[in-house]
């Protein structure tokens, strides 16, 4: 599994935590973050992660890539569980709980 794939598995909360890490003692902070989130990285991957940390940018998560490619929900959140909703037509379905609703702005 590549570092991009590993970081793509992070939850939105974990991604935000990673973005908030400070440059000061970045290696120590990064190691603590990796331990806390059960992520094992090679030395090369850690170097890449430090670059992500310095730039403040992470690779896109699979769901974000799907949204960019046109298959995503466009930001529609489930009323029941807060998960992302997806669907090709006027009705979208939650990926997490299966709840369905009409896409906002579609008549």
N, C-alpha and C positions, 0 to 999 in steps of 0.2 A: 504494500500500500504506500503510495507517495504521500509527501507532506500535504499536498493539495487535497488529496482524498481524506487524510486524517483531519485536516482543519475543516473540511466540508461536513464532517460528522458532528461538529460542535453545535450545541443548541444556540439559539439567539442570545440567551443570557451569557453563555460561555464566550461567545464572540464579542459581546460588549465588554465583558471583563478583560478579555485579551487586549482590546483596543485601549482600555484605560490604564494598562500597565505603563509605568514610567521608564524613561531611558536610564535613569540612575540605577546602577547595579542591575542592569537589564538581564544579565545572565542568571543571577541569583533569583530574581523575580520570575523569570521565565521557567527556571527549574521548579520553583514552587507551584506555578500555574500548571505545569505539565503533571506534576505529582498529584495535585488536587483533582485534576480532571482525568487521571489515569491514561495519559497519552505518553507513549514511548517514542522518542525520536532518536535517530542516529545523530552523530556529531554534525554531519553535513546538513541534515534537516533542521537541527538546532540553529545552525548558522543562517539558514533560510528564514527560520522563525524570527530570529533577531532582526533580520532585514525587514520582515513584515512589521515587527514591533516598531522599528525606527521610522518606517514610512507611514505607519498608522493605517495600513491597508491589509486586508486579508483576501485570499482567493475567494471567489464567489462560492457559496454553498450550492449544493445540487439544486435546491429549490429556487435559489436566486438565478442560477443558470437557466432553469426551465422557464422562469418568468421572462428573462431577457430574450429567450428564443421564441417567445410567443405562446408557450403552452401553459403559462402560469395564470394565477388568479387575479393579477393586477391589484393586489393588495386587499382582496376581500377576506375578512376574518370571520370565523364561525362565532355565532352568538352563544352557542352552547359551551364550547371548550376553548375558544380563542385560537384554534388551529387555522391553517391556511386552507382556503376553499379554491377549487379548481373545476373547470368544466368548459366545454366548447360553446355552449349556447347561452340562453337566457337564464338557465338554472345552473348553479354551481354546487358542488358537493364537497364537504369537509373531508380532507385526507385522513384525519385522525378519528373522527367519530361517525362519519357518514351523514351528518345533518345536511339538509338541502335547503337552499333559499334562492330567490331570484337575484340575479346580478344587479347591483345598483345601477341606475340610469338606463336600464333596458326596459322598453315598453312592449 
